[in-house]
Amino acid sequence: MTIHPTELKLTSPERLRIVWSDGQVREYTIRELREGCPCASCREKQSAEPPPATTLTVLSPAEIRPLRIASMEPAGRYAYGIDFSDGHDTGIYTLELLRELGSVASA
């Protein structure tokens, strides 16, 4: 039997809690989930050379606001798609990846 979430809950605007079918409880910051996005464009950015220290990045209005989860929907029986408040919505978070991210919390 595959381990799967039995409960997903935003415990605050910045934190997600997942209770798993084996009883493990994990907590995630929204920033951690966004930075761990597994989509191709995010993986490319994560592996790219950092820009020179003199480069200034112009942020969009969505990037200035606090980061939140706008929605989170199952993708089949193996993953979840997460839409973030910064407009990013292409990451498919497998159950295995969600088990790796976050930290174990008390029930």
ROSE-4610 file (N, C-alpha, C; in Angstrom, 1 decimal, always signed):
// ROSE-4610
residu = [M/M/M/T/T/T/I/I/I/H/H/H/P/P/P/T/T/T/E/E/E/L/L/L/K/K/K/L/L/L/T/T/T/S/S/S/P/P/P/E/E/E/R/R/R/L/L/L/R/R/R/I/I/I/V/V/V/W/W/W/S/S/S/D/D/D/G/G/G/Q/Q/Q/V/V/V/R/R/R/E/E/E/Y/Y/Y/T/T/T/I/I/I/R/R/R/E/E/E/L/L/L/R/R/R/E/E/E/G/G/G/C/C/C/P/P/P/C/C/C/A/A/A/S/S/S/C/C/C/R/R/R/E/E/E/K/K/K/Q/Q/Q/S/S/S/A/A/A/E/E/E/P/P/P/P/P/P/P/P/P/A/A/A/T/T/T/T/T/T/L/L/L/T/T/T/V/V/V/L/L/L/S/S/S/P/P/P/A/A/A/E/E/E/I/I/I/R/R/R/P/P/P/L/L/L/R/R/R/I/I/I/A/A/A/S/S/S/M/M/M/E/E/E/P/P/P/A/A/A/G/G/G/R/R/R/Y/Y/Y/A/A/A/Y/Y/Y/G/G/G/I/I/I/D/D/D/F/F/F/S/S/S/D/D/D/G/G/G/H/H/H/D/D/D/T/T/T/G/G/G/I/I/I/Y/Y/Y/T/T/T/L/L/L/E/E/E/L/L/L/L/L/L/R/R/R/E/E/E/L/L/L/G/G/G/S/S/S/V/V/V/A/A/A/S/S/S/A/A/A]
num = [1/1/1/2/2/2/3/3/3/4/4/4/5/5/5/6/6/6/7/7/7/8/8/8/9/9/9/10/10/10/11/11/11/12/12/12/13/13/13/14/14/14/15/15/15/16/16/16/17/17/17/18/18/18/19/19/19/20/20/20/21/21/21/22/22/22/23/23/23/24/24/24/25/25/25/26/26/26/27/27/27/28/28/28/29/29/29/30/30/30/31/31/31/32/32/32/33/33/33/34/34/34/35/35/35/36/36/36/37/37/37/38/38/38/39/39/39/40/40/40/41/41/41/42/42/42/43/43/43/44/44/44/45/45/45/46/46/46/47/47/47/48/48/48/49/49/49/50/50/50/51/51/51/52/52/52/53/53/53/54/54/54/55/55/55/56/56/56/57/57/57/58/58/58/59/59/59/60/60/60/61/61/61/62/62/62/63/63/63/64/64/64/65/65/65/66/66/66/67/67/67/68/68/68/69/69/69/70/70/70/71/71/71/72/72/72/73/73/73/74/74/74/75/75/75/76/76/76/77/77/77/78/78/78/79/79/79/80/80/80/81/81/81/82/82/82/83/83/83/84/84/84/85/85/85/86/86/86/87/87/87/88/88/88/89/89/89/90/90/90/91/91/91/92/92/92/93/93/93/94/94/94/95/95/95/96/96/96/97/97/97/98/98/98/99/99/99/100/100/100/101/101/101/102/102/102/103/103/103/104/104/104/105/105/105/106/106/106/107/107/107]
x = [+0.8/+0.0/+0.9/+0.5/+1.3/+0.9/+2.0/+1.7/+1.2/+0.1/-0.5/-1.0/-1.2/-1.8/-3.2/-3.5/-4.8/-5.4/-4.5/-5.0/-4.0/-4.5/-3.6/-4.3/-3.5/-4.1/-3.0/-3.5/-2.7/-2.8/-1.7/-1.8/-1.6/-1.1/-1.0/-0.8/-0.8/-0.6/+0.7/+1.7/+3.0/+3.4/+2.5/+2.8/+1.7/+2.2/+1.3/+1.7/+0.6/+0.8/+0.2/+0.9/+0.4/+0.5/-0.6/-0.7/-0.7/+0.2/+0.4/-0.3/-0.6/-1.4/-0.6/+0.7/+1.5/+1.6/+0.9/+0.9/+1.9/+2.9/+3.8/+3.2/+3.6/+3.1/+4.3/+4.2/+5.3/+4.7/+5.6/+5.2/+6.2/+5.7/+6.4/+6.2/+7.2/+7.0/+6.6/+5.8/+5.4/+6.6/+7.6/+8.8/+9.6/+9.7/+10.4/+9.8/+8.5/+7.8/+8.1/+8.0/+8.2/+9.6/+10.6/+12.0/+12.4/+11.6/+11.8/+11.0/+10.4/+9.6/+10.4/+9.8/+10.5/+10.3/+9.6/+9.4/+10.7/+10.7/+11.9/+12.5/+11.7/+12.2/+12.8/+12.2/+12.8/+14.1/+14.1/+15.3/+16.5/+16.1/+17.1/+17.7/+16.8/+17.2/+18.1/+17.7/+18.4/+19.8/+20.0/+21.4/+22.2/+21.6/+22.3/+23.3/+24.3/+25.3/+24.6/+24.9/+24.3/+24.7/+23.8/+24.2/+25.2/+25.9/+26.9/+26.3/+27.1/+26.6/+26.0/+26.5/+26.0/+24.7/+24.2/+22.9/+21.8/+20.9/+19.7/+18.5/+17.7/+16.5/+15.3/+14.5/+13.2/+12.1/+11.4/+10.4/+9.0/+8.2/+6.8/+6.0/+4.8/+4.0/+3.6/+3.4/+3.1/+4.3/+5.5/+6.7/+6.9/+6.3/+6.5/+5.6/+4.4/+3.5/+4.0/+3.5/+3.9/+3.5/+4.4/+4.1/+3.1/+2.1/+1.1/+0.8/+0.0/-0.5/-1.9/-2.1/-3.4/-4.3/-3.8/-4.5/-3.6/-4.2/-3.4/-4.3/-4.1/-5.0/-4.2/-4.9/-4.2/-4.0/-2.9/-2.5/-2.5/-3.6/-3.7/-3.6/-3.0/-2.8/-1.4/-0.6/+0.9/+1.5/+0.7/+1.3/+0.2/+0.7/-0.1/+0.5/-0.4/+0.0/-0.3/+0.7/+0.5/+0.6/-0.4/-0.4/+0.0/+1.0/+1.5/+1.0/+1.0/+0.5/+1.4/+2.6/+3.5/+3.2/+2.1/+1.7/+2.3/+3.2/+3.9/+2.9/+2.7/+1.8/+2.1/+3.4/+3.8/+4.4/+4.7/+5.3/+4.4/+4.8/+4.0/+4.8/+4.3/+5.0/+4.6/+5.5/+5.2/+5.1/+4.4/+4.3/+5.7/+6.5/+7.9/+8.6/+8.5/+9.1/+8.6/+7.3/+6.7/+7.2/+7.4/+8.0/+9.4/+10.1/+11.5/+11.6/+10.7/+10.7/+10.1/+10.2/+9.5/+10.3/+9.7/+10.3/+9.2/+9.6/+8.7/+8.2/+6.9/+6.2/+5.5/+5.2/+4.4/+2.9/+2.3/+0.9/+0.0]
y = [-1.2/+0.0/+1.2/+2.2/+3.4/+4.4/+5.0/+6.1/+7.3/+7.9/+9.0/+10.0/+11.3/+12.2/+11.9/+12.1/+11.9/+13.3/+14.3/+15.6/+16.6/+17.7/+18.8/+20.0/+20.8/+22.0/+23.1/+24.3/+25.5/+25.9/+25.8/+26.1/+27.6/+28.3/+29.7/+30.1/+31.4/+31.7/+31.3/+31.0/+30.7/+29.2/+28.4/+27.0/+26.0/+24.9/+23.8/+22.6/+21.8/+20.6/+19.5/+18.4/+17.2/+16.0/+15.4/+14.1/+13.0/+12.0/+10.9/+9.7/+8.8/+7.5/+6.6/+6.8/+6.0/+6.7/+7.9/+8.6/+9.7/+9.8/+10.8/+12.2/+13.2/+14.6/+15.4/+16.1/+17.0/+18.4/+19.3/+20.8/+21.4/+22.3/+22.9/+24.4/+25.2/+26.6/+26.8/+27.7/+28.0/+28.3/+29.1/+29.5/+28.2/+27.3/+26.0/+25.3/+25.2/+24.5/+25.2/+26.5/+27.3/+27.1/+27.2/+27.0/+25.6/+24.6/+23.3/+22.8/+23.8/+23.4/+22.6/+21.4/+20.5/+20.7/+21.8/+22.0/+22.3/+22.1/+22.3/+23.7/+24.7/+26.1/+26.4/+25.9/+26.1/+25.3/+24.1/+23.3/+23.9/+24.5/+25.2/+26.4/+27.2/+28.4/+27.9/+26.8/+26.3/+25.9/+25.4/+25.0/+26.0/+27.2/+28.2/+28.9/+29.5/+30.3/+31.5/+31.9/+33.1/+34.3/+35.3/+36.6/+37.3/+38.2/+39.0/+39.8/+40.1/+40.8/+42.2/+42.7/+44.1/+44.1/+42.9/+42.8/+43.0/+43.9/+44.1/+43.5/+42.8/+42.1/+43.0/+43.2/+43.9/+42.9/+43.1/+42.2/+42.6/+41.6/+41.9/+42.2/+42.9/+43.1/+41.8/+40.7/+39.4/+38.9/+39.2/+38.8/+39.6/+40.8/+41.7/+41.3/+40.8/+40.3/+39.1/+38.9/+37.7/+36.4/+35.4/+34.2/+33.3/+32.9/+32.1/+30.9/+29.9/+28.9/+29.4/+29.6/+30.0/+28.8/+27.6/+26.4/+25.2/+24.1/+22.8/+21.7/+21.1/+20.0/+18.7/+17.6/+16.3/+16.2/+15.6/+15.3/+13.7/+13.1/+11.7/+11.2/+10.0/+9.5/+9.6/+10.3/+10.3/+11.7/+12.8/+14.1/+15.1/+16.4/+17.5/+18.7/+19.4/+20.6/+21.8/+22.7/+23.8/+25.1/+26.0/+27.3/+28.3/+29.1/+30.0/+31.4/+32.3/+33.6/+34.5/+34.0/+34.8/+34.4/+33.6/+33.2/+31.9/+31.4/+30.1/+28.9/+28.1/+27.0/+25.8/+25.6/+24.5/+23.3/+23.4/+22.3/+21.2/+20.0/+18.8/+18.2/+18.2/+17.7/+16.3/+15.3/+13.9/+13.7/+12.6/+12.3/+12.0/+11.4/+11.1/+12.4/+13.4/+14.7/+15.4/+15.3/+16.0/+15.3/+14.0/+13.3/+13.7/+14.1/+14.6/+16.0/+16.9/+18.3/+18.4/+19.6/+19.8/+19.2/+19.2/+18.6/+17.9/+16.8/+16.0/+16.9/+16.9/+17.7/+16.7/+17.2/+16.4/+16.4/+15.3/+15.2/+16.1]
z = [+0.0/+0.0/+0.0/-0.8/-1.0/+0.1/+0.7/+1.7/+1.0/+1.6/+1.0/+2.0/+1.6/+2.6/+3.0/+4.3/+4.8/+5.2/+5.4/+5.8/+5.3/+4.6/+4.3/+4.9/+5.6/+6.3/+6.3/+6.0/+6.2/+7.7/+8.4/+9.9/+10.1/+9.1/+9.1/+7.6/+7.2/+5.8/+5.3/+6.2/+5.8/+5.9/+6.5/+6.8/+6.3/+5.8/+5.4/+6.2/+6.7/+7.5/+6.7/+6.5/+5.9/+6.9/+7.1/+7.9/+6.9/+7.0/+6.1/+6.7/+5.8/+6.1/+7.1/+7.2/+8.2/+9.5/+9.7/+10.9/+11.0/+10.1/+10.1/+9.8/+10.5/+10.2/+9.8/+8.7/+8.2/+8.1/+8.4/+8.1/+7.2/+6.4/+5.3/+5.3/+5.1/+4.9/+3.4/+3.1/+1.7/+0.9/+1.5/+0.8/+0.4/+1.3/+1.1/-0.1/-0.1/-1.2/-2.5/-2.5/-3.8/-4.2/-3.3/-3.7/-4.1/-3.7/-4.0/-5.3/-6.0/-7.1/-8.1/-8.5/-9.4/-10.9/-11.3/-12.7/-13.4/-14.8/-15.6/-15.5/-15.5/-15.5/-14.1/-13.0/-11.7/-11.5/-12.0/-11.9/-12.7/-13.8/-14.6/-13.8/-13.2/-12.4/-11.2/-10.6/-9.4/-9.8/-11.0/-11.4/-12.1/-12.4/-13.2/-12.3/-13.0/-12.3/-11.7/-10.5/-9.9/-10.7/-10.7/-11.5/-10.7/-11.4/-10.7/-9.6/-8.5/-7.4/-7.7/-8.8/-9.2/-9.9/-10.3/-11.0/-10.0/-10.4/-9.6/-10.3/-9.6/-10.2/-9.9/-11.0/-10.9/-10.6/-9.5/-9.0/-9.6/-9.9/-10.4/-9.1/-9.3/-8.2/-7.4/-8.1/-7.4/-6.6/-7.0/-6.2/-5.0/-4.9/-3.8/-2.6/-2.9/-1.9/-1.1/+0.1/+0.8/+0.0/+0.0/-0.8/+0.0/-0.8/-0.2/-1.2/-0.8/-1.7/-2.1/-3.4/-3.9/-4.0/-4.4/-4.5/-4.5/-4.2/-4.2/-4.6/-5.7/-6.2/-6.5/-6.3/-6.6/-8.1/-8.5/-9.9/-9.9/-10.3/-10.2/-8.8/-8.6/-7.2/-6.8/-7.5/-7.2/-6.8/-7.0/-6.8/-6.5/-6.3/-6.1/-7.0/-7.6/-8.3/-7.3/-7.2/-6.2/-7.0/-6.9/-7.5/-6.4/-6.6/-5.6/-6.0/-5.0/-5.1/-6.0/-6.3/-7.2/-8.7/-8.9/-10.3/-10.8/-10.0/-10.5/-10.2/-11.3/-11.1/-11.9/-12.3/-13.1/-12.4/-11.1/-10.4/-10.0/-10.3/-9.8/-8.7/-7.5/-6.4/-6.1/-6.4/-6.2/-4.7/-4.3/-2.9/-2.3/-3.1/-2.7/-2.4/-3.2/-3.0/-1.8/-1.6/-0.4/+0.9/+0.8/+2.0/+2.3/+1.3/+1.5/+2.0/+1.5/+1.9/+3.3/+3.9/+5.2/+6.3/+7.4/+8.6/+9.4/+10.1/+10.9/+12.1/+12.3/+13.3/+14.3/+15.4/+16.3/+15.9/+16.2/+15.8/+16.7]
